[in-house]
């Protein structure tokens, strides 16, 4: 691989390898999700997306509110103490999932969907159990198995949801698909894990639950602010506007942007357990490599945003500007993720809590104001500003990332300017953006072509293992 990969040692390779499988899991989920929503919108209409996405958001908020931080806690404790901690994790997950299910019901009812509260609650508890099973696989460094379980879950969601949509179940079709996915993921993950038949004494189990709970509390501020930042965006928007089509448009644009961000975030996700167990710092390189790999994709996607949304459904074209704004938020979002991962590895709970509270507070302040003024675009701008505002605070902890951020984020901004300034075909602009991004990264030394090729070769080698 490239020189940077060699200089930073084997832990960088492990992070990239693990990140590859995590990314493939996210990619399979995103692709299956896009196909899922494409078919659902075609069969059931955008209104069904709005209703379904509102219920999913309500359930996700309940899960995040109760279990934020638990995924990182499970990864750490399973890695440190082995498979027996998985049983403690699942017991705690069932308890916390039940509480989340109770909270999900009134959240769904507040949006005016009383008939769907049971589905929201069921989705909440299954999501917690599924998340815990997946985190256990990562804690055991079973990255490939994590990918397989995600793939199976994504395909099951696609198959069941589309089948029900064909039959004519409207908004119920995607919701049942969403319920089947975590159930399938959990069962597949537990098959790989092979839980121990006997466990130590009850006191050991109680002690394990306490340790996981304490770790979850320490990680709560970061995960709560990070996850709730996206799902709260959709929920509050749905509550404010109460328009299914507008809500569905915001949800789809967010999912597309987050799918692109999954490349660097996957590497950082793998870097967290690796860095924690080995006492290393793979986060800076994870930021550089991950965001550099994503930049050419963003350079192509910004000009072609309208074509992408039109391909999914013509009613979504109104979200073109919102999608472009959200793609501009990827670089600062990944910067924040990098810093938070590093602080989490160091156990800097106070700093993590401060950053998380600041992000969440700013979003809650901006979202109602900008949504009333600009609708979907206002919600996207609120998301962008929330990520940009804390860049100075993030750079305090890792100033070496500044140059990389300026170059790569600058390419994203330049592409957006060219998209609106040049009177050419959007396909031509996308091609120009692709070539410029690769050339600038190579010339600046941020990510040379030979390193890019080396990374690709290493990824291919990882997939063959």
N, C-alpha and C positions, 0 to 999 in steps of 0.2 A: 504494500500500500504506500501512500505518500509519506513524505518525511515526517510530518507532524504525527502521524499514526505510529511510526517507528519510535520517535523520541519519547512519546508519552506512555509507552509500554503496553504490556499485555492487557491491562485493564481497559484501555481504550478499545482494543479489538473485541474484548468480551462485551463491552457496552454496545458496540456496533452490531455484533452478532445477535445479542439478545434483543436489541432495538429492531433488528431486521424482522425477527419473528413477531414481535409486538406490533410493528408497523403493518406487517402482512395481515395480522388479525384485524387491525383497524381498517386496513384497505379492503379486506374481504367484507367486513361489516358495512363499510361505506358504499362499496359497489353494490352489494346486495340491497342496501338501504335505498340507493338511488333508483335501482331497478324496481324495488318494492314500491316506492312512492310514484315512480313513473307509471307503473301499471295501475296503481290505486287511483291516481288522479285521472287516468284515462277511463277507468271503469266506474269510479264512484264520484269523481269531481273534486275540485279544490276545497269545497265546503267540508267534505269529509276529512281532508287533511287538517283543516283548521280545528275541527272538533277533536280529532284524534291527537293532534300535537298538543292541544290544551290539556287533555287528560294525561298524556305522557309527561308534560311539564309539571303538572300538579303532583304526580307520583314522584317524579325526580326530585322536586323540592322537598317533599316529605322525607325521602331517603337521605338527601344531602343534609337536611337539618338535623337528623338524628344520628347518622353514621359517618359524617364527614371526618376523615382522619383514620377511619378503621382500616381502609385498604392498606395504607402504609404500615399501620401497626401490625397487621397480619403478616405482611411481607417480612418485616423485621423479626418478629417473634418466631415464625415458622423457620426462617433461615437460621436463627440462633439455637432453637431447641428441638427442631425436628417435627416429624409427622404427628406426634401426640398433641402438639399445640393446635393442629387443625381441628380436632374434635372440640377443644375449648373455643376455637374461633367460630365454628358452626353453631355451637350452643348460644354464644353471645350474639351471633348474627340473627338467629331465630328470635331472640328476645327483642333486639333492636328493630328488626324487621316488622315485628308485630306492632310495635309502637309507631313506626313509620306508616303502617297500614291504617292505623286509627287516624293519624293526622291527614293522610291523603284524601280521605272521604270528604271532610268539610272543604278542603281546597278545591276539589272537583265540583262540589255543590255550589261554592261561591261563584263559579264561572257560569252557573246555570245548567249544569249537566247532572242533575240529581240521579237520573237513571243509570249513570255510568260510574257511580261511586264504588260499587263492589269491584269493578274492573280496576279502578285506580288503586284500591287497597291491595288487591291480589298482585298487581304488578309491582307494588312497593316491596312486599315481603319477598317475592321471588327475585327481585333485583338485588336485594341485600344478600341473600343466600348465594346467588350467582357471583356477585362481586367477591365475596369471601372465598369461594372456591377458586376463582381465577387468581386472586392474590396469593393463595396458598401455593398454586403452581409456580408463580413467579418467585415466591420465597424459597422454593426448592430448586430454583433456577431451571425449571422445566419450561423454557420459553417456547420451544417447538410445540409442546403439548398444549400450551396456552393458546397458541395459534389454531391448532386443530379444533379445540373446543369452541373457540369463537366462530370459526368457519362453519361448524356443524350447526351452531345456534343461529347464525345468520341465514343459512340455507333453509332451516326449518321455519324461520319467520317469513321468509320470502314465499316458500311453498304454501304454508297454511294461509297466510294473509291474502295472497293472490287467488287461491282457490275459493275462499269465502267471498272475495270481491266479485268473482265471476258468478257465484251463486246469487249475489245480490244483497249482501249484508251491509253495504254502505260503510258508515264510520265504524261499525263493529268489526269489520274485516281487518283493518290495520291494528286495532287494539288487541284482538285475539292473537294476531301474529306477534305482537310485542310481548304477550304473556308466554307464548310457546318458546320464544328465544332464550330467556334466562333459565327456564326450566330445563331446556335441552343442554345449555352450557353447564349448568350445575351437575347434571347427571354424567355428562361426558368427562368433566374435570375430576369428579370423584372416582370414576373408573380408572383414570390415569394415576391418581394419588394412591389408591389402595390403602385405605385407613387401617391402622393397627387393630387387631381383634380384641386386644385387652389393653387397658389403660391403667396407669398407676393409681394410687389411692385418691379418694375424693378430694383430699386437701390439695393434692397436686393440680387437679383439674380446676378447683376454685382459684388457686394461685395463678394458674395460666390465664383464666378469664380476667382476673384483676390486672395482670401485667398488660394484656392486650387493651383493656379499657383505659389504663393509664397512658399507654402509648397513643391511643386514639385521641384522648383529650389533648395531649401535647401537640398533636398534628392537626387538631380540629380547625384552628383559625385559617391556615393555608388552604386546606382542601375545601372548607366551607366557602371561602371567598372565591376560590378558583372555579369550582363547579357551579356554585349558585350564581356566579356572574353571568353564565350563559342561560341556564334554565329559568332563573328569576326574570331575566330579560324578556323571555317569551311569555311567562305567566303574567307579569305585570302588564305587558303590552295587551295580552288577551283580555285582562280585567278592565283596562282603560278604554280600549276601542270596541270590544265585544263584536268584532267583525271576523268571521271565520276565514275569509279569503285573505285578508291582510295578515292575520296571525299565521296562516299557513305559509304565506310568502316569506315572512320573517324567519319562521322555523327552517324552511328549506335553504335560505341564504346562509343562515348560521351553520347548518349542517355541512354545506359545501365548503365554507371557509374553514371549519374545524377539521374537515377531512384533509385539507391541504396542510394544516398545522400538525397533523398526526405524524408526519415524517420526523421533524425534530423532537416532538414531544415523546415519541416512542423511544428514541435513543436516550433521552433524559430519564425516561421511566426505567429503562434497564440500568442506567448509570447509578440510580439511587441505591438499590441493594448492593450492587458491585462496589460502589464507592464506600458505602457504610461498612461492609464486611472486611474490605481490604485497607481501609484508611487512606484511600486515594482521592484525587479530585479530577474525575473525567468530565466534569460539567462544562467547563469552558470550551473544550474541544467538541463536546456534544452539541453545544450551541452553534459553533462555527460550521461543523460538518452538516448538521441537520438543516440549518437555515439556508446554507449554500445549495444543498440538494433541492430544496423547495423553491428557491428563487426563480429558476427557469420555468417552473410550472406556473408560478404566479405571473411571470412576465407574459405567458401565453394566455392565461385565464382571464386577466383583467380586460384585454381588448375583446375577448370572445364571451364575456359574461352574458350578454343578451342572447347570443346564440345558444349558450348552455342552458339558460333558463327556458328559452322557447322550446328547446328539445324536450325538456321535462314536461312542460305544459305552457301553452301560450298565455294563460292567465298570470303566470309568474314573471313575465317580462317587466312588469311594473317594479320589480325588485332589483333591476339591473344596477342602478346606482348604489343601492344598499349593499349588494354583493361586492361591488368594487371597494366600497368603504371598509367592509369587513375584511377583505383581503389585505388592505393596508394595515389592519390591526394585528396581523399575524406576527410580524417581526417584534414589536414591543411586547406582545403576549408571550412569545417564546423567551424573550429576555427575562421577563418576570418569572416565568417558570424555571429558568435556569438558576436564578438567584434564590428562589424559594427552595428548590431542591438542595442547593448547597447549604443553605441555612438549616434545612431540615436534617441533613446529614450531620451537621455540627451541633444539633440540638438547641439552636438559638430560638427558643419558643417565643420569647418576648418580641423579637424582631419580626418573626413570622406573623404573630398575632397583629402587630401594628400595621404591617403592610396589607394584610387581609382586610382588616377593619376599614382602612382608608379606601381601598378599592371598592368595597361593598357600599360604603356610605356615599361615595361619589356617584356610583351608578344609580342608587336609589334617588339621589337628588336630581340627577340629570335626566333620567329616563322619563318621568312624567312630563317635565317641561318640554323636552325636545320632541316627545311623541305627539303631544298636543299640537305642536307647531308644524312638524314635518312628517308625521306618521311613521311608516316603516323606515324611511331614511333617517328620521330623528333617532329612532331606536338604535340603528347601526352607528350613528355618530356618537351616541352616548357610550356604546361599547368601545369605540375607538378612543375617545377622550379618556375614558377610565383606564385604558391600558397605557396611553401616552403619559398621563399625568405623573405616574410614579417612576418614570425612567430615571430621573436624577437620583432618586432614593435607591434604585436598584444598582446604579453604577457606583455607588459608594462602596459596595461590597465586592465589585469585580470591574474595576476601571479598564482592564485590558480588553473588555468586550466592546468598548466604545467605537473603535475604528471599524471593527467588523460590522457593528450595527449600522454605522453611518453609510458604509459602502452598500450593504445588502438592502437595507431599508430605502436608501436613496434610489436604488434600481427599481424598487416597487413604485415609489412616488413618480420617478421619471416615466415609467411605463404608463401610469395613469394620465400624466400630463400629455404625453404623445398621443394617447388614445383620443383625447378630446381636441387636441390642437392640430393634428395632421389630417387633412381631408382625403385620406386613403382608405382602402378596404380594411376592415378590421382584421381580416386574415393576414394581410400584408403587415399591418402594425404588430400583430402577434409574432410573426416571423422576425421582424426587426427587433422586437423586445427580447426574443429568445437569443439571437446572435449577440446583442449588446450585453446582455446579462452574463453570458459565458465569457465574452471577451474581457469585460471589466473585472470579473472575478479572477481571471487568469493574470491579467496585467498587474492588478493590485496585489497579487499574491495571497488573496483571501482564500482562494480555492483554485489551484492550478488544474489545467486539463489532465495532466498526468496523474495527479492525486485523485481527481474525479474518476478516471479510468481504473485506478488502483482500488478505490472504494467499491466500484461496481464489480470488479473481479473478486474482491473479498466477499461481497454479498453473495455472488454466484457460488463461490466455494462453500459459504455457510449453508446455503440451501441444498447443496449436494451431500452435506454431511449426514 
